[in-house]
Amino acid sequence: MRSAWVALVLLLTYLLLVFLAFRFLDIMLRYQEGVLTTHTINPILLSVRQLKQLLEVRGVSYTGYVEKQELAHLVEASADVVRDEVEELGEVNLREKERLTSTPNPSHFTGAAHFYEQVEDTKDSVWLVQVIPMTKMDPLLDDYTWTIVRNMLAPFAIRTGIFNCRLDHRLCNSKGWSQPLLLLAMPRGIKPKDRVIMRTCQLTKTNAIFEWLREQLSLRVKKVEEYSDLEKEWLQANNQNATTIESNIGVKVLLLTHLLHPPLFLAALSIKFTGRITFGIFTVKKEDVSKVGKIPSYLIITPDQTIVYGRRKMEHFNLRSMNSFLKAIQPEMNDFFLCSLLLANMFAVFYFLQVIAESWWRMLAAVLWTVVVCNLLLFAAWLVLYGALHWPVTASFCNWCLSAIRMIALSETGSLVRSDWLRLLKSSRLFVCSLFAFGVFARRKVPRSENERGTSWWEIDCLFRQQPPLFSAIGLDPETGVLIERLAVPALWLEPSLIHEYASLLPTHKYRPPQRKLVRKDSPEALQTMMDTEDDNIVTELSRRDLLFDAKEVTECAICLDKYRSGVLLCTLPCSHNYHHKCIFTWLSRNNHHCPICRWPAYKTKI
């Protein structure tokens, strides 16, 4: 059980070291650059390419905008530009393009069942499906245009697919899909897991398709017409006129801007967080500029406080960053489960790294066993927790926990932890390598006792260790029990009578040369020495002065007859005789389950 506590301490230490390492890195970057990564940048200082990349990631159409000043004004109207976001922009786009070019074609539905399973049963995401009719007509979009559309929609987590009516004509006939078209499927209403509605179009231009998608998804973002409605329905802590479902949604996201339509990333988030967070947009008029303050602003309104998004580290204006932020302040059960699953497997890594095995296959078995057991225990705990959540008594406790989590997530420390998590996800290989490197380093540095083997009651050792035999419970002799086992299973006559893995539990130690022992003349030990010895000279000398005696310790192995060298590993049997570790293991593996000197059973404790 000690290994479990060691693994838990190592896990907490690793998380603390990661947090401190990122803080040190931030200090070094600030010292080197001289400015904070959250420092805002004037968009006019960026290149035209960077401005277009920002608009594409945010989901703002720049069709008809040619001049750099116009693009900069459009970027400024959508959101502020921070220094860290500009540096990350090129890496994100490159990674997304590499992922799209390396992956195969989008999902090809095999029939109506597959279509319903993927599209209509997935009620928290958006699908764009290209429908190919039964006739010999060409698809609405060719492969090149379809790839461009997929690249444009990748930053907004919009899934794409192709349905060929020749595979299942009944679905196309029932839906009326007789012409090539694009199908947009998204959930209806504000309830979680609501019904799915489908919209179709026959546009062929990429910009026109993008505008159509933005208009359709923007319908999920509520538009606030007047400033009085803004104060009454959004900025007040308690809204008495809200419906029952809306009153249960405690978090709201409000965009104050000069734009007429919200960016596509905000519209996509409104569908991803259906039933959990309310999204709105208020197009600020000239007479309301002095009332609302800074424009544009993304207000995060919670029952406890209202903050402005984008003022802390890694709070960028794209779907990935805001999705992580909103999951932290309004998590669902699946988010808690995934977080606990990651921590449980990190714990399993530190746990099996404490295991000491003599062979590679035992180590591999220990790894598999530890991971399986940790995950099974986690699943069992979640089943119990999920059942307890249905009790009426736990409702108030859950609300209190959500409020506490939201308060921590909105704090400065919570913002730093969230930014560290996002940076770890960007370099998953570095995360895995650092995890194993720290575990191996801790394995060498953690002190161990002589008898500790690095295992506990749930470790792989329980599969291979010699278990107490059943006959010991009824008072039978071990030799008699072995005879009964051999009679019960005849094949045991061809095998060793005992599985010699019990030898792994025998105590081991490193040999140290014996030193001469000083016996003082007036000590009880001197009296005992004089009574045991038969040499009169020793008795006479010990009665006069202190004497040095050579330690009575065996200095050679009785199996190989070689003298012990300093630092060599020895193994001690229950009868207190010791031998070279390799020599005694060879002896026991030959069905010699007793001491070579006194013949006492090596598996039996001597009282």
C-alpha positions as CSV (number, residue, x, y, z in Angstrom):
1,M,0.0,0.0,0.0
2,R,3.0,2.3,0.5
3,S,3.5,2.3,-3.3
4,A,0.1,3.8,-3.8
5,W,0.9,6.7,-1.4
6,V,4.2,7.2,-3.1
7,A,2.6,7.3,-6.5
8,L,0.0,9.9,-5.3
9,V,2.7,12.1,-3.8
10,L,4.7,11.8,-7.0
11,L,1.7,12.8,-9.1
12,L,1.1,15.9,-7.0
13,T,4.8,16.8,-7.1
14,Y,4.8,16.4,-10.9
15,L,1.8,18.7,-11.3
16,L,3.4,21.3,-9.0
17,L,6.7,21.1,-10.9
18,V,5.0,21.6,-14.2
19,F,3.2,24.7,-12.8
20,L,6.5,26.1,-11.5
21,A,8.3,25.4,-14.7
22,F,5.7,27.3,-16.7
23,R,6.0,30.2,-14.3
24,F,9.7,30.3,-14.7
25,L,9.3,30.2,-18.5
26,D,6.9,33.1,-18.4
27,I,9.4,35.1,-16.3
28,M,12.2,34.4,-18.7
29,L,10.1,35.3,-21.7
30,R,8.9,38.5,-20.1
31,Y,12.5,39.4,-19.2
32,Q,13.7,38.6,-22.7
33,E,10.9,40.4,-24.6
34,G,10.2,43.2,-22.1
35,V,6.4,43.0,-22.6
36,L,3.6,40.6,-21.4
37,T,2.2,38.1,-23.8
38,T,-1.3,39.5,-23.1
39,H,-0.2,42.9,-24.4
40,T,-2.6,44.2,-27.1
41,I,-1.3,45.0,-30.5
42,N,-2.7,47.5,-33.0
43,P,-4.0,45.5,-35.9
44,I,-2.6,48.0,-38.4
45,L,0.9,46.8,-37.5
46,L,0.2,43.3,-38.8
47,S,0.6,42.2,-42.3
48,V,-2.3,41.6,-44.6
49,R,-1.8,37.8,-44.4
50,Q,-1.9,37.9,-40.6
51,L,-5.0,40.0,-40.6
52,K,-6.7,37.5,-43.0
53,Q,-5.6,34.6,-40.8
54,L,-7.1,36.2,-37.7
55,L,-10.4,36.8,-39.5
56,E,-10.5,33.2,-40.8
57,V,-9.8,31.7,-37.3
58,R,-12.4,34.0,-35.8
59,G,-14.9,33.2,-38.5
60,V,-15.4,36.8,-39.8
61,S,-16.0,37.1,-43.6
62,Y,-13.8,39.7,-45.3
63,T,-15.3,39.4,-48.7
64,G,-15.2,42.8,-50.4
65,Y,-12.4,44.1,-48.1
66,V,-9.2,44.7,-50.0
67,E,-7.3,47.5,-48.3
68,K,-5.2,46.8,-45.3
69,Q,-6.8,49.5,-43.3
70,E,-10.3,48.0,-43.9
71,L,-9.1,44.6,-42.8
72,A,-7.5,46.1,-39.7
73,H,-10.7,47.8,-38.8
74,L,-12.7,44.6,-39.3
75,V,-10.3,42.7,-37.0
76,E,-10.5,45.4,-34.4
77,A,-14.3,45.3,-34.6
78,S,-14.4,41.5,-33.9
79,A,-12.0,41.5,-30.9
80,D,-8.7,42.7,-29.5
81,V,-5.5,41.3,-30.8
82,V,-3.0,40.1,-28.2
83,R,0.7,39.4,-28.8
84,D,0.5,35.7,-27.8
85,E,-2.4,35.1,-30.2
86,V,-0.4,36.4,-33.2
87,E,2.6,34.2,-32.3
88,E,0.3,31.1,-32.0
89,L,-1.6,31.9,-35.2
90,G,0.9,30.5,-37.7
91,E,1.5,27.3,-35.7
92,V,-2.2,26.6,-35.3
93,N,-3.0,27.1,-39.0
94,L,0.0,25.0,-40.1
95,R,-1.0,22.1,-37.7
96,E,-4.6,22.2,-38.9
97,K,-3.6,22.1,-42.6
98,E,-1.2,19.2,-42.0
99,R,-3.9,17.3,-40.2
100,L,-6.4,17.9,-43.0
101,T,-3.9,16.9,-45.8
102,S,-2.8,13.8,-43.9
103,T,-6.3,12.5,-43.1
104,P,-8.4,10.6,-45.6
105,N,-11.6,11.9,-47.2
106,P,-14.5,13.0,-44.9
107,S,-16.9,10.5,-43.4
108,H,-18.6,8.4,-46.1
109,F,-22.0,7.2,-44.8
110,T,-22.8,3.6,-45.7
111,G,-26.5,3.9,-45.3
112,A,-29.4,5.4,-43.4
113,A,-28.5,3.7,-40.1
114,H,-25.0,5.1,-40.3
115,F,-26.3,8.5,-41.2
116,Y,-28.8,8.6,-38.3
117,E,-26.2,7.3,-35.9
118,Q,-23.6,9.9,-36.8
119,V,-25.7,13.0,-37.7
120,E,-29.1,12.8,-36.0
121,D,-28.0,11.0,-32.8
122,T,-25.1,13.4,-32.3
123,K,-27.1,16.3,-31.0
124,D,-24.4,18.6,-29.7
125,S,-22.4,19.2,-32.9
126,V,-22.8,20.6,-36.4
127,W,-22.6,18.5,-39.6
128,L,-22.1,19.7,-43.2
129,V,-23.0,16.8,-45.5
130,Q,-22.7,16.8,-49.3
131,V,-25.5,14.7,-50.8
132,I,-25.0,12.9,-54.1
133,P,-28.3,12.0,-55.8
134,M,-29.0,8.6,-57.5
135,T,-28.8,10.1,-60.9
136,K,-25.6,10.4,-62.9
137,M,-25.3,14.1,-62.0
138,D,-22.0,15.3,-60.7
139,P,-21.6,16.3,-57.0
140,L,-22.4,19.9,-56.1
141,L,-18.7,20.5,-55.1
142,D,-15.7,19.0,-56.8
143,D,-12.9,17.6,-54.7
144,Y,-10.8,20.7,-54.8
145,T,-13.7,23.0,-53.6
146,W,-14.8,20.5,-51.0
147,T,-11.3,20.4,-49.6
148,I,-11.2,24.2,-49.4
149,V,-14.6,24.2,-47.6
150,R,-13.2,21.6,-45.1
151,N,-10.2,23.8,-44.5
152,M,-12.4,26.8,-43.8
153,L,-14.6,24.9,-41.4
154,A,-11.8,23.0,-39.5
155,P,-11.2,25.7,-36.9
156,F,-14.9,25.7,-35.9
157,A,-15.3,22.0,-35.1
158,I,-17.9,21.5,-37.9
159,R,-17.9,17.9,-39.0
160,T,-18.2,17.0,-42.7
161,G,-19.4,14.0,-44.6
162,I,-20.6,12.6,-47.9
163,F,-23.9,10.7,-48.4
164,N,-24.4,8.8,-51.7
165,C,-28.0,8.1,-52.4
166,R,-27.1,5.1,-54.4
167,L,-26.2,3.3,-51.2
168,D,-29.6,3.9,-49.6
169,H,-32.2,5.4,-52.0
170,R,-35.1,5.1,-49.5
171,L,-33.6,7.8,-47.2
172,C,-33.1,10.2,-50.1
173,N,-36.7,9.5,-51.3
174,S,-38.1,10.1,-47.9
175,K,-36.1,13.4,-47.4
176,G,-36.7,14.6,-51.0
177,W,-33.0,14.7,-51.9
178,S,-33.3,14.4,-55.7
179,Q,-30.7,17.1,-56.6
180,P,-27.1,17.5,-55.5
181,L,-27.0,19.7,-52.4
182,L,-25.3,20.6,-49.1
183,L,-27.0,19.6,-45.9
184,L,-26.5,21.4,-42.6
185,A,-27.6,19.5,-39.5
186,M,-27.6,21.2,-36.0
187,P,-29.6,20.8,-32.8
188,R,-32.9,22.6,-32.4
189,G,-33.8,24.7,-29.3
190,I,-31.8,25.3,-26.1
191,K,-32.4,22.0,-24.4
192,P,-29.4,19.7,-24.2
193,K,-29.6,16.8,-26.6
194,D,-32.6,18.4,-28.4
195,R,-33.9,17.3,-31.8
196,V,-31.9,17.9,-34.9
197,I,-33.0,20.3,-37.7
198,M,-31.6,20.1,-41.2
199,R,-31.1,23.0,-43.7
200,T,-30.2,22.6,-47.4
201,C,-28.6,24.8,-50.0
202,Q,-27.1,24.5,-53.5
203,L,-24.4,27.1,-53.3
204,T,-21.1,26.3,-55.1
205,K,-18.9,29.3,-54.2
206,T,-16.8,28.8,-51.1
207,N,-17.4,32.4,-49.7
208,A,-21.1,32.0,-50.3
209,I,-21.2,28.7,-48.4
210,F,-19.3,30.2,-45.6
211,E,-21.7,33.2,-45.4
212,W,-24.7,30.8,-45.5
213,L,-23.2,28.7,-42.6
214,R,-22.5,31.8,-40.5
215,E,-26.0,33.1,-41.0
216,Q,-27.6,29.7,-40.0
217,L,-25.4,29.3,-36.9
218,S,-25.8,32.9,-35.9
219,L,-29.5,32.3,-35.4
220,R,-28.5,30.5,-32.2
221,V,-27.0,33.7,-30.8
222,K,-29.7,35.9,-29.3
223,K,-29.7,39.5,-30.5
224,V,-30.3,42.2,-28.0
225,E,-32.0,45.1,-29.7
226,E,-32.1,47.9,-27.1
227,Y,-29.9,48.9,-24.2
228,S,-32.8,48.6,-21.8
229,D,-33.2,45.0,-22.8
230,L,-29.4,44.5,-22.2
231,E,-29.7,45.8,-18.6
232,K,-32.9,43.9,-17.8
233,E,-32.2,40.5,-19.3
234,W,-28.4,40.2,-19.3
235,L,-26.6,42.5,-16.8
236,Q,-29.0,41.9,-13.9
237,A,-28.0,39.0,-11.6
238,N,-31.6,37.7,-11.2
239,N,-34.1,37.6,-14.1
240,Q,-37.7,37.0,-13.0
241,N,-39.1,36.9,-16.5
242,A,-36.8,34.1,-17.8
243,T,-38.2,30.8,-18.6
244,T,-37.5,27.7,-16.4
245,I,-34.9,26.3,-18.8
246,E,-33.1,29.7,-19.2
247,S,-33.1,30.4,-15.5
248,N,-31.2,27.2,-15.0
249,I,-28.5,28.4,-17.3
250,G,-26.4,30.4,-14.9
251,V,-23.6,31.4,-17.3
252,K,-24.0,33.8,-20.2
253,V,-21.7,35.1,-22.9
254,L,-22.4,38.5,-24.3
255,L,-20.6,40.2,-27.2
256,L,-20.6,44.0,-27.4
257,T,-19.6,45.0,-30.9
258,H,-20.2,47.2,-33.9
259,L,-20.7,44.1,-36.1
260,L,-24.1,43.1,-37.2
261,H,-23.5,39.4,-36.9
262,P,-21.4,37.4,-34.4
263,P,-18.1,35.7,-35.5
264,L,-18.5,32.1,-36.6
265,F,-16.5,30.8,-33.6
266,L,-19.0,32.3,-31.2
267,A,-21.9,30.9,-33.1
268,A,-20.3,27.4,-33.2
269,L,-19.8,27.6,-29.4
270,S,-23.4,28.4,-28.9
271,I,-24.3,25.0,-30.4
272,K,-21.6,23.2,-28.5
273,F,-22.8,24.5,-25.2
274,T,-26.5,24.1,-26.0
275,G,-28.5,24.1,-22.7
276,R,-25.5,25.0,-20.6
277,I,-24.6,28.6,-21.6
278,T,-26.6,31.4,-23.2
279,F,-24.9,33.4,-26.0
280,G,-25.9,36.9,-27.1
281,I,-24.8,39.8,-29.2
282,F,-25.5,43.5,-28.8
283,T,-24.7,45.8,-31.7
284,V,-23.8,49.0,-30.0
285,K,-25.3,52.1,-31.5
286,K,-23.8,55.6,-31.4
287,E,-26.0,56.8,-28.5
288,D,-25.0,53.7,-26.4
289,V,-21.3,53.9,-26.8
290,S,-20.8,55.9,-23.6
291,K,-23.0,53.5,-21.6
292,V,-21.3,50.2,-22.5
293,G,-17.7,51.2,-22.2
294,K,-15.0,49.5,-24.3
295,I,-16.0,48.0,-27.6
296,P,-15.6,45.2,-28.6
297,S,-15.9,43.2,-25.4
298,Y,-16.8,39.6,-24.6
299,L,-18.6,39.6,-21.2
300,I,-18.8,36.4,-19.2
301,I,-21.8,36.8,-16.9
302,T,-22.1,34.3,-14.0
303,P,-24.4,34.3,-11.0
304,D,-21.5,35.5,-8.8
305,Q,-19.6,38.0,-11.0
306,T,-19.1,39.5,-14.5
307,I,-15.7,39.5,-16.1
308,V,-14.3,40.5,-19.5
309,Y,-12.8,37.7,-21.5
310,G,-9.4,38.2,-23.1
311,R,-7.5,39.9,-20.4
312,R,-5.6,36.9,-19.1
313,K,-3.1,34.5,-20.5
314,M,-4.3,32.1,-23.3
315,E,-7.7,33.8,-23.5
316,H,-7.7,34.1,-27.3
317,F,-10.6,34.9,-29.5
318,N,-11.0,31.5,-31.2
319,L,-13.0,28.4,-30.7
320,R,-10.2,26.3,-29.0
321,S,-9.3,28.9,-26.3
322,M,-12.8,30.0,-25.5
323,N,-14.0,26.4,-25.5
324,S,-11.4,25.5,-22.8
325,F,-12.4,28.6,-20.8
326,L,-16.1,27.8,-20.9
327,K,-15.6,24.2,-20.0
328,A,-13.7,25.3,-16.9
329,I,-16.4,27.6,-15.6
330,Q,-19.4,25.5,-16.7
331,P,-18.2,21.8,-16.8
332,E,-20.4,18.9,-17.5
333,M,-20.1,15.3,-16.2
334,N,-18.1,14.2,-19.2
335,D,-15.5,16.9,-18.5
336,F,-15.0,15.7,-14.9
337,F,-14.8,12.1,-16.1
338,L,-12.1,12.8,-18.8
339,C,-10.1,14.8,-16.2
340,S,-10.3,12.0,-13.7
341,L,-9.4,9.4,-16.4
342,L,-6.2,11.4,-17.2
343,L,-5.2,11.7,-13.6
344,A,-5.9,8.0,-12.9
345,N,-3.6,6.9,-15.8
346,M,-0.9,9.4,-14.7
347,F,-1.2,7.8,-11.2
348,A,-0.9,4.3,-12.8
349,V,2.3,5.4,-14.5
350,F,3.9,6.5,-11.3
351,Y,2.6,3.4,-9.6
352,F,4.0,0.7,-11.9
353,L,7.3,2.6,-12.1
354,Q,7.7,1.7,-8.4
355,V,7.5,-2.1,-9.3
356,I,10.7,-4.1,-9.3
357,A,10.6,-7.1,-11.5
358,E,13.3,-9.6,-12.4
359,S,12.2,-10.1,-16.1
360,W,10.8,-7.9,-18.8
361,W,7.6,-9.9,-19.2
362,R,6.8,-9.4,-15.5
363,M,7.3,-5.7,-15.9
364,L,5.0,-5.7,-18.9
365,A,2.4,-7.7,-17.0
366,A,2.7,-5.3,-14.1
367,V,2.1,-2.3,-16.4
368,L,-1.0,-3.8,-18.0
369,W,-2.3,-5.0,-14.6
370,T,-1.8,-1.6,-13.0
371,V,-3.5,0.3,-15.8
372,V,-6.4,-2.1,-16.0
373,V,-7.0,-2.1,-12.2
374,C,-6.7,1.7,-11.9
375,N,-9.2,2.3,-14.7
376,L,-11.6,-0.4,-13.4
377,L,-11.6,1.2,-9.9
378,L,-12.2,4.6,-11.5
379,F,-15.1,3.3,-13.5
380,A,-16.6,1.7,-10.4
381,A,-16.2,4.9,-8.4
382,W,-18.0,6.8,-11.2
383,L,-20.9,4.4,-11.3
384,V,-21.4,4.9,-7.6
385,L,-21.1,8.7,-8.0
386,Y,-23.4,8.8,-10.9
387,G,-26.0,6.9,-8.9
388,A,-25.6,9.2,-6.0
389,L,-26.2,12.3,-8.2
390,H,-29.8,11.2,-8.7
391,W,-30.5,11.6,-5.0
392,P,-32.4,14.8,-4.2
393,V,-30.1,15.5,-1.2
394,T,-27.1,15.9,-3.5
395,A,-28.6,18.6,-5.7
396,S,-27.7,21.5,-3.4
397,F,-24.2,20.0,-2.8
398,C,-23.6,19.7,-6.6
399,N,-24.6,23.3,-7.1
400,W,-22.3,24.4,-4.4
401,C,-19.4,22.4,-6.0
402,L,-20.1,24.0,-9.4
403,S,-20.0,27.5,-7.8
404,A,-16.7,26.7,-6.1
405,I,-15.2,25.3,-9.3
406,R,-16.4,28.4,-11.2
407,M,-14.9,30.7,-8.6
408,I,-11.5,28.9,-8.8
409,A,-11.6,28.8,-12.6
410,L,-12.2,32.6,-12.7
411,S,-9.4,33.4,-10.3
412,E,-5.8,34.2,-11.4
413,T,-4.5,30.8,-10.3
414,G,-7.2,29.0,-12.3
415,S,-6.4,31.1,-15.3
416,L,-2.7,30.0,-15.0
417,V,-3.6,26.4,-14.6
418,R,-5.9,26.5,-17.7
419,S,-3.2,28.2,-19.8
420,D,-0.6,25.5,-18.7
421,W,-3.1,22.8,-19.6
422,L,-3.5,24.3,-23.1
423,R,0.2,24.5,-23.6
424,L,0.6,20.9,-22.5
425,L,-1.9,19.8,-25.0
426,K,0.0,21.6,-27.8
427,S,3.1,19.4,-27.0
428,S,1.7,16.0,-26.0
429,R,5.0,14.3,-26.7
430,L,6.8,16.5,-24.3
431,F,4.1,15.9,-21.7
432,V,4.4,12.1,-22.0
433,C,8.2,12.2,-22.0
434,S,8.4,14.5,-19.0
435,L,6.0,12.3,-17.1
436,F,8.0,9.1,-17.6
437,A,11.3,10.9,-17.1
438,F,10.1,12.2,-13.7
439,G,8.8,8.8,-12.8
440,V,12.1,7.1,-13.6
441,F,14.1,9.7,-11.7
442,A,11.8,9.4,-8.7
443,R,12.1,5.7,-8.8
444,R,15.9,6.0,-8.3
445,K,15.7,8.6,-5.6
446,V,12.8,7.4,-3.5
447,P,14.3,5.5,-0.5
448,R,13.3,1.9,0.0
449,S,13.6,-0.5,2.9
450,E,15.5,-3.7,2.4
451,N,12.4,-5.9,2.3
452,E,10.3,-3.7,0.1
453,R,9.7,-5.0,-3.4
454,G,7.7,-2.0,-4.7
455,T,4.4,-3.8,-4.8
456,S,1.2,-3.7,-2.8
457,W,-2.0,-5.7,-2.4
458,W,-3.4,-4.9,-5.8
459,E,-0.1,-5.2,-7.7
460,I,0.9,-7.9,-10.2
461,D,2.8,-9.7,-7.4
462,C,-0.6,-11.1,-6.3
463,L,-0.7,-13.2,-9.5
464,F,2.8,-14.8,-9.1
465,R,3.4,-14.8,-5.3
466,Q,3.1,-18.1,-3.5
467,Q,-0.2,-17.8,-1.7
468,P,-0.9,-19.3,1.7
469,P,-2.2,-22.8,1.0
470,L,-5.7,-23.8,1.9
471,F,-4.5,-26.7,4.1
472,S,-2.7,-24.3,6.5
473,A,-6.1,-23.2,7.7
474,I,-7.0,-26.7,9.0
475,G,-3.6,-27.2,10.7
476,L,-1.9,-29.6,8.3
477,D,1.8,-29.8,7.9
478,P,3.2,-28.0,4.8
479,E,4.8,-31.2,3.6
480,T,1.5,-33.1,4.0
481,G,-0.3,-30.3,2.1
482,V,2.2,-30.6,-0.8
483,L,1.6,-34.3,-0.9
484,I,-2.2,-33.8,-1.1
485,E,-1.7,-31.3,-3.9
486,R,0.4,-33.7,-5.8
487,L,-2.1,-36.5,-5.4
488,A,-4.9,-34.2,-6.5
489,V,-3.1,-33.0,-9.6
490,P,-0.8,-35.7,-11.0
491,A,0.9,-33.3,-13.4
492,L,2.5,-31.7,-10.4
493,W,4.9,-34.7,-10.1
494,L,6.6,-33.5,-13.2
495,E,7.1,-29.9,-11.8
496,P,8.7,-28.4,-8.8
497,S,6.6,-29.0,-5.7
498,L,6.4,-25.3,-4.9
499,I,6.4,-22.3,-7.2
500,H,9.7,-20.7,-6.4
501,E,8.4,-17.1,-6.7
502,Y,8.1,-17.2,-2.9
503,A,11.9,-16.6,-2.9
504,S,11.3,-13.0,-4.1
505,L,9.9,-12.3,-0.7
506,L,13.0,-13.5,1.1
507,P,15.0,-10.6,2.7
508,T,18.1,-9.5,0.8
509,H,20.9,-7.2,1.8
510,K,24.3,-6.1,0.6
511,Y,27.3,-7.7,2.3
512,R,29.5,-5.6,4.5
513,P,32.8,-7.1,5.8
514,P,32.6,-7.9,9.6
515,Q,34.4,-5.5,11.9
516,R,36.1,-6.4,15.2
517,K,33.9,-6.0,18.2
518,L,35.0,-4.2,21.4
519,V,33.8,-5.9,24.6
520,R,34.2,-3.8,27.7
521,K,35.3,-5.6,30.8
522,D,32.5,-4.4,33.1
523,S,29.6,-4.8,30.6
524,P,27.0,-7.6,30.7
525,E,28.3,-8.7,27.3
526,A,31.7,-9.4,28.9
527,L,30.1,-11.6,31.6
528,Q,28.2,-13.5,28.9
529,T,31.5,-14.0,26.9
530,M,33.3,-15.3,30.0
531,M,30.5,-17.8,30.7
532,D,30.5,-19.1,27.1
533,T,34.2,-19.4,26.4
534,E,36.4,-22.3,27.4
535,D,39.7,-20.3,27.1
536,D,41.0,-19.3,30.5
537,N,43.3,-16.7,29.0
538,I,40.3,-14.8,27.6
539,V,38.6,-14.9,30.9
540,T,41.7,-13.6,32.7
541,E,42.3,-10.8,30.1
542,L,38.7,-9.8,30.0
543,S,38.5,-9.4,33.7
544,R,41.5,-6.9,33.6
545,R,40.8,-4.9,30.4
546,D,38.7,-4.4,27.3
547,L,39.2,-6.8,24.5
548,L,38.6,-6.8,20.7
549,F,36.9,-9.9,19.3
550,D,36.4,-11.0,15.7
551,A,32.7,-11.0,14.7
552,K,31.3,-14.5,14.4
553,E,29.8,-14.1,11.0
554,V,29.8,-16.4,8.0
555,T,32.0,-14.9,5.3
556,E,31.6,-17.4,2.5
557,C,28.7,-18.9,0.5
558,A,28.1,-22.6,1.4
559,I,26.9,-23.3,-2.2
560,C,29.8,-21.9,-4.3
561,L,32.3,-21.8,-1.5
562,D,33.4,-18.3,-2.6
563,K,34.1,-15.6,0.0
564,Y,31.7,-12.7,0.1
565,R,32.9,-9.5,-1.4
566,S,31.9,-6.1,-0.1
567,G,28.6,-4.9,-1.7
568,V,27.5,-8.3,-3.1
569,L,23.8,-9.1,-2.8
570,L,23.0,-11.8,-0.3
571,C,19.8,-13.6,0.5
572,T,18.8,-14.8,4.0
573,L,16.6,-17.8,4.5
574,P,14.1,-18.1,7.4
575,C,16.7,-20.2,9.3
576,S,19.1,-17.2,9.3
577,H,21.7,-18.8,6.9
578,N,22.7,-16.5,4.1
579,Y,24.0,-17.2,0.6
580,H,24.7,-15.4,-2.7
581,H,21.5,-14.2,-4.2
582,K,22.1,-16.0,-7.5
583,C,23.4,-19.1,-5.8
584,I,20.3,-19.6,-3.6
585,F,17.9,-18.9,-6.5
586,T,19.6,-21.5,-8.6
587,W,19.4,-23.9,-5.6
588,L,15.7,-23.3,-5.0
589,S,14.8,-23.5,-8.7
590,R,16.1,-27.1,-8.8
591,N,13.3,-28.2,-6.5
592,N,15.5,-27.8,-3.4
593,H,13.1,-25.9,-1.3
594,H,15.2,-26.1,1.9
595,C,18.4,-24.7,3.4
596,P,21.6,-26.3,2.1
597,I,23.1,-26.4,5.6
598,C,20.3,-27.1,8.1
599,R,17.6,-28.4,5.6
600,W,15.0,-26.1,7.1
601,P,12.2,-25.4,4.5
602,A,12.9,-22.1,2.7
603,Y,9.2,-21.3,2.5
604,K,8.5,-21.9,6.2
605,T,9.0,-19.3,8.9
606,K,11.2,-20.4,11.8
607,I,9.9,-19.4,15.2
